[in-house]
Structures are given as C-alpha cells and as structure tokens.
Amino acid sequence: MIDVMYFAWLRERIGAPKEEIETSADTVAELVEELKARSEAHALAFSDMSAVRVAVDQELTEMDAPLANVREVAFFPPMTGG
C-alpha cells in the first residue's frame, strides 16, 4: 500500500487530501496512469502533467522514479517564489 497525497488544486479536483492505494505500478508515471483510470476527477487532475510535481517519500523526483519500497507519493503544483 502507498499513501498518495494531493495538494492545492489537485486536492480540490480529486476531492480528497490523500488516498491509500494498492498498486502494481513500477514507476510514478505508471501510478499516474492507474490514478487517471480511477475517476473523471482523477483524469482531470492529471490531464496536464506539465503542471504537476511529485515527491516520493518526501524527496522531489521525476515521473520515472521507481516505486519499490515507497511509502508515500505526493502530487502538487510547481512552487513559486515570492
């Protein structure tokens, strides 16, 4: 099981701050494809991946990051400075 966390507008579109997911995905990108298939809300939230960043076990990473032994995946929009 992996805890999948959603932040900002991703949380609003999906309607939940987190989900516990059982997945067969090997990478974050494969997990995203599984999530998109869960509901229309998920598909909408992940429709523009250029506007989504990911952290695996609280480390920023890329979509090709492996999920072996991962406990948490977090999705959020890009950070802006100010």
Protein Blocks (a to p, Z undefined) as FASTA:
>chain_A
ZZdddehjllmmnopabdcdddfbfbfklmmmmmmmmpmklmmmmmpmmlcccdeehiac
dfkbcfehiabdcdddddddZZ
